[in-house]
Amino acid sequence: MATGQAPVLEALTDINAVSLARVELDPATLLMVRIAALVAVDAPPASYLLHVAPAVESGVKLDDVQDLLVAVAPIVGAPRVLRAAAAITEALGVAIALTSEAGSEAGA
């Protein structure tokens, strides 16, 4: 049986750490590749939440993500790209809300 406070999240964190240690891509490129993979597997908004905010912090621009969606559309199909765009928008909204909350709590 899985152990720990949040065994699934801990396992995902470990998997990501191993992946990061084994690649030589710059952070922005790595996160763009991961976002493309999320589009390909039709990932839920929560998956994008873990990648979109770090991508923005790494210098990825909205135009870059839009270009990525256009680039993968012929491979994954329009419905998947549209769901991904909605999921990315939702993830960005959550990330902005969390940032706003953290800022207001810090000022309190």
N, C-alpha and C positions, 0 to 999 in steps of 0.2 A: 504494500500500500504506500502511496506517496506520502511523504512527510514534510513538515515545515509549515510556516504560517500561510504561505501561498505557493504550494508546490508547482502548480502549472506556470505561474508567472516566474518563479525562480528558475524553472527548467528553460523557459523561453529566454530569460536573461543569460543563462549559461550558454545556450546555443548561439545567441547573438555575440557574446564575448569571444567564443571560439572562432566564429566567422570573421569578426573584425580583426582578430590577431593573425589570420591567415591570408588576408588580401593586401594588396599594395595599391589600392585605389584611393584617391583623395576622398575625403568625407562627402563632398557634394556629388561626385560621380557614384560612389557606393550607394548613397541614398536614392539617387535617380534610378539606378538599377533595381533597387529594392521596390521602389514605387511601381516601376514597370512590371515587376514580378507580381505585386499585389493586384494590379489591373488584370494580369493574365489569369490569376486564380480566382478572380471575382471576390476579393477580400471584403469583409465587412468594414464599416467606418472605424471601428475600434482599432483595427490593424493599421489603418492610415494614420490614426492619431499618434501612434508610436513612431511614425516615420516622417510625417509632414513637418511638424515643428522643428525637429533636428535638421531637416533638409533646409528649411528657411534660415535657421541659425548658421548653416554651412554655406550660405550664399546662393542657394537655389531660388530663382525668381519664379513668379507666377507664369511668366512667358515660357520658362523652361519646362514647367509641368504641362502647360498646354501643348508645347511642341512634342513632349513625350507622348501625350495622349493621341495626338495626330499620327505620330510615328508608329504606334502599336495598333492603331485602329484597323488597318488592313489584315493584321494577324489575328487579333482577338475578337474583332467584330464591333459594330456600332453599339449594340445593346450593352455590352460589357463596358465599353468606354463611357457611355452615358451613366451607368451605375457607378463607375469609378469617379467620375466628375462629381456626382452627387455626394458620394462618400467622402471625397477629399474636401468638398465644401463643408460638409457636416463636421469633419475632423478639425478643420480650421476654425469653425465657430466654437467648438468645444475648447480648443487650445486658447483661443482669444479670451473666452469666458474664464478659464482657469487662471490665465495670466492676470486678468483684471481682478479676480478674487484675491489672488496672492498679493497683488499690489495694494489693494484696499486693506487687507489684513495687516500688512507690514506697516501701513501708515496709521493703524489704529492703536 
